[in-house]
Amino acid sequence: MVSVDFERRGRCGVITINRPEARNAVNADVAAGIEEGIDRIEGDDELWVGILTGVAPVFCAGADLKEVQGGRGDGVFTARGGFGGFVTRARSKPVIAAVDGPALAGGAELVLAADLVVASHRAAFGIPEVKRCLIAGAGGLFRLARKIPENVAMECALTGDPISAERAQRVGLVNELVEDGHAVDAALALAERIMANSPLAVRESRRVLLATSRLGDEESFAISNEALGIVTRSVDFREGLAAFIEKRPPNWTGH
């Protein structure tokens, strides 16, 4: 049985964890499948945005503890992507997490590694590792504190209790809250808004934002100026100006 599905939706690649019988828990097949999906998105000039989701009503319950207990825990990591083939993966294109159910433990860490989050009302986000004498070691602790207020992140880390989708939106983790069953559709609509722009400028903007979020102004300007040079020397930059002057939609090439 295929554990991860991949679908092209226009210029968007949709990666779906498909292990509903195991609450979409990450095993070796899932980790390899997510990594392969990211490879396809990164390697295809015609794909500009990715979406990561899970078969409802669960996004992902984390690592498959049966594999961990059976001595196969290393399989939930890949050499390039870390946990789930995703949390440490270097990539240039934005990925939206479409969360239509609980994202817990490693599932929450997959969400935190994404760039944007669309969630349904039945979603919940939690890092319950302390309840099993573990810590959220796949980026959960430091990424959560970067994306939501520190006190809320501390509450999540120390109690292990999840927060609702509604609270997650209030504290800034969720970009858009939608009705159950509509997370992927809303993520595709958000992707369309992104893909209306120059893919080169989107990639460079993402890179600068991530690279400078913890730096001082001098280092940040150096990275920003580098990106500005890349963008303004591109074919798409000339096309954007021409389209504006000619009052027509731009025809982006990504170059």
Buried (B, 14 or more C-beta within 10 A) or exposed (E): EEBBBBEEBEBBBBBBBBBEEBBBBBBBBBBBBBBBBBBBBBEEEEBBBBBBBBBBBBBBBBBBBEBBEEEEBEBBBBEBBBBBBBBBBEBEBBBBBBBBBBBBBBBBBBBBBBBBBBBBBBBBBBBBBBEEEEEBBBBBBEBBBEBBEEEBBEBBBEEBEBBBBEBBBBBEBBBBBBEBEBBBEBBBEBBBEBBEBBBBBBBBBBBBBEBBEEEEEEEBEEBBEBBBEBBEEBEBBEBBEEBEEEEEEBEBEBE
